[in-house]
Amino acid sequence: MKNATLRQLRVFASVARHLSFIRAAEELKLTAPAVSMQIKELETEVGLPLFNRTSRQVSLTMVGEYVLAHTQRVLGAMRDAEDLVARFRGLQTGPLDVGMVSTAKYFLPRLLAQFRQDHPGIDIRLQVANNRAEIVTLMQQGDIELAIMGRPPQGWPTRAEPFAMHPHVLVTSVDHPFTRMEVVTARALLDEGFIVREPESGTRAALDEYLQAHQMTVRVAMQMSSNESIKQAVMAGMGVALLSLHTIGLELEHRLIAAPETEGLPVMRRWHVVNNLGKTLSPAAEAFRYFILERGEAFLAKNFPT
């Protein structure tokens, strides 16, 4: 049926629904002979009759029943596509409620600025959550439509789509002995004091993943609730840390912090765009979802090379 047309399928579906060529013609605003011609051409393409025709009634053949089931799927998919295009055509104004974990603040505002250039009438409202638990609460309460986060939620219906890799690296002060080593071994980290995030954060989860993989336990020098505080402490020589590469771009560029090559690093995680499956996305949110999926990876690769 590769040469069957959408017009033929629409006519076939109408005749099958009414079991009448005349009623189908009325619905489609065609003549009865035109409907008959479309069905005849489709039957020629299929190679078998789709209807049983008598002087009193029209009924589907067994082949017609099977073809109808697939036709309905095709036409349903086309209706969904038409609805989506219509929504995008009407996308001029409206709110966009986005939430992000704090680590994403180093790149997401710039992506939102690019999106705003294409959709200047969109009112962007951005909320920053300190960790995964907070962003999940915002989404469950309906305060945001989309979330940019590392680890997607568990235990309730969401759609989590990865759009870019998220590397985590060892960071030290610029005069730390590790900066003079070709490769820092995993065992060398046992002698260091680590500055860590709180247990609920994705940054802490990345560190735990690395330590588990190397069957190690390191000494925690202190715990802090923000990446900015950790960076300041590391630059002051108070310890080392495992941080997202996306949080230290400016410091690396100006040589304020170091990221020495380390055995087993970077820990590669993923960024996800997440939405609640229980709620239909607004046109603005749907547009931004597509924007992130199409441009997010290239943007991060360009601005945060590993």
C-alpha positions as CSV (number, residue, x, y, z in Angstrom):
1,M,0.0,0.0,0.0
2,K,3.0,2.3,-0.4
3,N,1.2,4.3,-3.1
4,A,-2.0,4.8,-1.2
5,T,-2.8,8.4,-0.6
6,L,-4.2,10.2,2.5
7,R,-7.2,11.3,0.5
8,Q,-8.0,7.6,-0.4
9,L,-7.6,6.6,3.3
10,R,-9.9,9.4,4.4
11,V,-12.6,8.4,1.9
12,F,-12.2,4.8,2.9
13,A,-12.6,5.6,6.6
14,S,-15.7,7.6,5.9
15,V,-17.4,4.9,3.9
16,A,-16.4,2.3,6.5
17,R,-17.9,4.6,9.2
18,H,-21.2,5.1,7.4
19,L,-21.3,1.9,5.4
20,S,-22.7,4.1,2.7
21,F,-21.1,5.7,-0.3
22,I,-23.7,8.4,-0.5
23,R,-23.4,9.4,3.2
24,A,-19.6,9.4,2.9
25,A,-19.9,11.7,-0.2
26,E,-22.1,14.1,1.8
27,E,-19.7,14.2,4.7
28,L,-16.7,14.8,2.5
29,K,-18.6,17.2,0.1
30,L,-17.8,15.0,-2.9
31,T,-20.0,13.3,-5.4
32,A,-20.8,9.6,-5.0
33,P,-18.9,8.7,-8.2
34,A,-15.8,10.5,-6.9
35,V,-16.1,8.4,-3.7
36,S,-16.5,5.2,-5.7
37,M,-13.4,6.1,-7.8
38,Q,-11.3,6.7,-4.7
39,I,-12.3,3.4,-3.2
40,K,-11.7,1.6,-6.5
41,E,-8.2,3.0,-6.7
42,L,-7.4,2.0,-3.1
43,E,-8.7,-1.5,-3.7
44,T,-6.5,-1.7,-6.8
45,E,-3.5,-0.7,-4.7
46,V,-4.4,-3.2,-2.0
47,G,-5.1,-6.0,-4.6
48,L,-8.2,-7.2,-2.8
49,P,-11.8,-5.9,-2.2
50,L,-12.4,-3.8,0.9
51,F,-16.2,-3.8,0.8
52,N,-18.9,-6.3,0.0
53,R,-21.5,-4.5,-2.1
54,T,-25.1,-5.5,-2.7
55,S,-28.1,-3.6,-3.9
56,R,-29.2,-3.1,-0.3
57,Q,-26.1,-2.7,1.9
58,V,-22.4,-2.2,2.1
59,S,-20.1,-4.1,4.5
60,L,-16.4,-4.4,5.1
61,T,-14.6,-7.5,4.0
62,M,-12.2,-9.2,6.4
63,V,-9.3,-7.5,4.6
64,G,-11.2,-4.2,4.9
65,E,-11.5,-4.7,8.6
66,Y,-7.7,-5.0,9.0
67,V,-7.0,-2.1,6.6
68,L,-9.5,0.0,8.5
69,A,-7.6,-0.6,11.8
70,H,-4.4,0.6,10.3
71,T,-6.0,3.5,8.5
72,Q,-7.4,4.8,11.7
73,R,-4.0,4.8,13.3
74,V,-2.5,6.7,10.3
75,L,-5.3,9.3,10.3
76,G,-5.0,9.6,14.1
77,A,-1.3,10.4,13.8
78,M,-2.0,12.9,11.1
79,R,-4.6,14.7,13.2
80,D,-2.1,14.9,16.1
81,A,0.5,16.4,13.8
82,E,-2.0,18.9,12.4
83,D,-3.0,19.9,15.9
84,L,0.6,20.4,16.9
85,V,1.4,22.5,13.9
86,A,-1.8,24.6,14.5
87,R,-0.7,25.2,18.1
88,F,2.8,26.3,16.9
89,R,1.3,28.6,14.4
90,G,-0.7,30.2,17.1
91,L,2.3,30.4,19.5
92,Q,2.7,34.2,20.0
93,T,2.2,34.9,23.6
94,G,1.7,33.1,26.9
95,P,3.6,32.0,30.0
96,L,6.3,29.4,30.2
97,D,7.0,28.0,33.7
98,V,10.3,26.2,33.8
99,G,12.1,24.8,36.8
100,M,15.8,23.8,37.1
101,V,18.1,22.3,39.6
102,S,20.8,24.8,40.7
103,T,23.5,23.2,38.7
104,A,21.6,24.1,35.5
105,K,21.8,27.8,36.2
106,Y,25.2,28.0,34.5
107,F,23.7,27.3,31.1
108,L,19.9,27.3,31.0
109,P,19.4,31.1,31.2
110,R,21.4,31.4,28.0
111,L,19.4,28.8,26.2
112,L,16.2,30.5,27.4
113,A,17.5,33.8,26.0
114,Q,18.0,32.1,22.6
115,F,14.5,30.6,22.8
116,R,13.1,34.1,23.6
117,Q,14.6,35.5,20.5
118,D,12.5,33.2,18.4
119,H,9.4,33.7,20.6
120,P,9.6,37.3,22.0
121,G,6.0,37.2,23.2
122,I,6.5,34.3,25.6
123,D,6.6,35.3,29.3
124,I,9.3,33.1,30.8
125,R,9.1,32.3,34.5
126,L,12.1,30.4,35.8
127,Q,12.3,28.8,39.2
128,V,15.6,27.5,40.7
129,A,15.4,24.5,43.1
130,N,18.4,23.6,45.3
131,N,18.1,19.9,44.6
132,R,16.1,17.1,43.0
133,A,13.6,16.8,45.7
134,E,12.6,20.5,45.5
135,I,12.2,20.4,41.7
136,V,10.0,17.3,42.0
137,T,7.8,19.1,44.5
138,L,7.4,22.1,42.2
139,M,6.3,19.8,39.4
140,Q,3.9,17.8,41.5
141,Q,2.3,21.0,42.7
142,G,1.8,22.3,39.2
143,D,4.1,25.3,39.7
144,I,6.2,24.4,36.7
145,E,5.5,22.6,33.4
146,L,9.0,21.6,32.5
147,A,12.0,20.7,34.6
148,I,15.7,20.6,33.6
149,M,17.4,18.1,35.9
150,G,19.9,15.3,36.1
151,R,18.2,12.3,37.7
152,P,14.6,12.1,36.6
153,P,11.9,11.5,39.2
154,Q,10.9,8.0,40.2
155,G,7.5,6.6,41.3
156,W,5.1,8.8,39.4
157,P,4.3,9.2,35.7
158,T,6.7,11.6,34.0
159,R,8.4,11.8,30.6
160,A,12.2,12.3,31.1
161,E,14.1,12.8,27.8
162,P,17.9,13.1,27.8
163,F,19.3,15.9,25.8
164,A,23.0,16.2,26.7
165,M,25.8,14.5,28.6
166,H,26.6,15.9,32.0
167,P,30.3,15.3,33.0
168,H,31.5,15.6,36.6
169,V,35.2,16.2,37.3
170,L,37.6,16.6,40.2
171,V,38.3,20.2,41.1
172,T,41.1,21.6,43.1
173,S,42.9,24.9,43.8
174,V,45.3,26.0,41.1
175,D,48.3,25.4,43.3
176,H,47.3,21.9,44.5
177,P,49.9,19.2,44.0
178,F,47.4,17.3,41.8
179,T,47.8,20.0,39.1
180,R,51.4,18.9,38.6
181,M,50.5,15.2,38.1
182,E,49.9,13.8,34.6
183,V,47.0,11.6,36.0
184,V,45.7,11.6,39.5
185,T,45.1,8.1,40.7
186,A,41.8,7.2,42.4
187,R,43.8,6.0,45.5
188,A,45.5,9.4,45.8
189,L,42.1,10.8,46.7
190,L,42.1,8.9,49.9
191,D,44.4,11.4,51.4
192,E,42.2,14.4,50.6
193,G,39.4,16.1,52.4
194,F,36.3,16.4,50.2
195,I,33.9,19.3,50.2
196,V,30.5,17.8,49.2
197,R,26.9,18.7,48.5
198,E,23.9,17.4,50.5
199,P,22.9,13.8,50.0
200,E,19.7,14.7,48.0
201,S,21.7,16.4,45.3
202,G,22.7,15.0,41.9
203,T,26.3,16.2,42.5
204,R,26.5,14.1,45.6
205,A,25.0,11.2,43.8
206,A,27.8,11.5,41.1
207,L,30.5,11.4,43.8
208,D,28.8,8.4,45.5
209,E,28.7,6.6,42.1
210,Y,32.4,7.2,41.6
211,L,33.4,6.0,45.0
212,Q,31.3,2.9,44.8
213,A,32.8,2.1,41.4
214,H,36.3,2.2,43.0
215,Q,35.2,0.7,46.3
216,M,36.5,3.7,48.2
217,T,35.4,5.9,51.1
218,V,36.9,9.4,51.3
219,R,37.1,11.8,54.2
220,V,34.4,14.5,54.1
221,A,35.9,17.8,55.2
222,M,32.7,19.7,55.0
223,Q,29.2,19.7,53.4
224,M,27.7,22.7,51.6
225,S,24.4,23.4,50.0
226,S,25.5,25.2,46.9
227,N,28.1,24.8,44.1
228,E,29.2,28.4,44.5
229,S,30.2,27.9,48.1
230,I,32.0,24.7,47.2
231,K,34.0,26.5,44.5
232,Q,35.0,29.3,46.8
233,A,36.2,26.7,49.4
234,V,38.1,24.7,46.8
235,M,39.8,27.9,45.5
236,A,40.8,28.8,49.0
237,G,42.5,25.4,49.4
238,M,40.1,24.0,52.0
239,G,39.7,20.7,50.1
240,V,38.8,19.1,46.8
241,A,35.5,18.4,45.3
242,L,33.7,16.5,42.5
243,L,31.6,19.1,40.6
244,S,29.7,19.3,37.3
245,L,31.9,20.6,34.5
246,H,29.1,22.9,33.6
247,T,29.5,24.8,36.9
248,I,33.1,25.8,36.5
249,G,33.5,27.1,33.0
250,L,34.2,30.7,34.0
251,E,36.7,29.7,36.7
252,L,38.6,27.4,34.4
253,E,38.7,30.0,31.7
254,H,40.3,32.5,34.1
255,R,42.5,29.9,35.8
256,L,40.9,30.4,39.2
257,I,40.3,26.7,39.7
258,A,41.8,23.5,38.3
259,A,40.4,20.2,37.0
260,P,43.3,17.8,36.9
261,E,42.9,14.6,34.8
262,T,41.9,11.9,37.2
263,E,41.5,8.1,37.0
264,G,38.0,7.1,36.2
265,L,36.7,10.6,35.6
266,P,34.7,12.3,34.4
267,V,31.6,10.6,35.7
268,M,29.2,10.9,32.8
269,R,25.6,11.6,33.7
270,R,22.8,13.1,31.6
271,W,20.7,16.2,31.5
272,H,17.0,15.5,31.1
273,V,14.0,17.7,30.2
274,V,11.1,16.4,32.3
275,N,7.3,16.9,32.3
276,N,4.3,15.5,34.1
277,L,2.5,13.0,31.9
278,G,-0.7,13.8,33.8
279,K,-0.9,17.3,32.3
280,T,-0.9,18.5,28.7
281,L,1.9,20.8,27.9
282,S,1.0,24.4,26.9
283,P,2.1,25.5,23.4
284,A,5.0,27.5,24.9
285,A,6.2,24.5,27.0
286,E,5.9,22.1,24.0
287,A,7.9,24.6,21.9
288,F,10.7,24.9,24.5
289,R,10.8,21.1,25.0
290,Y,11.5,20.7,21.3
291,F,14.0,23.6,21.4
292,I,16.0,21.9,24.2
293,L,16.0,18.5,22.6
294,E,17.2,20.0,19.3
295,R,19.8,22.5,20.5
296,G,20.8,21.6,24.1
297,E,23.5,19.1,23.3
298,A,25.3,21.3,20.7
299,F,25.1,24.3,23.0
300,L,26.7,22.5,25.9
301,A,29.4,20.8,23.8
302,K,30.4,24.2,22.4
303,N,30.4,26.1,25.6
304,F,31.7,23.4,28.0
305,P,34.2,21.2,26.0
306,T,35.4,18.1,28.0
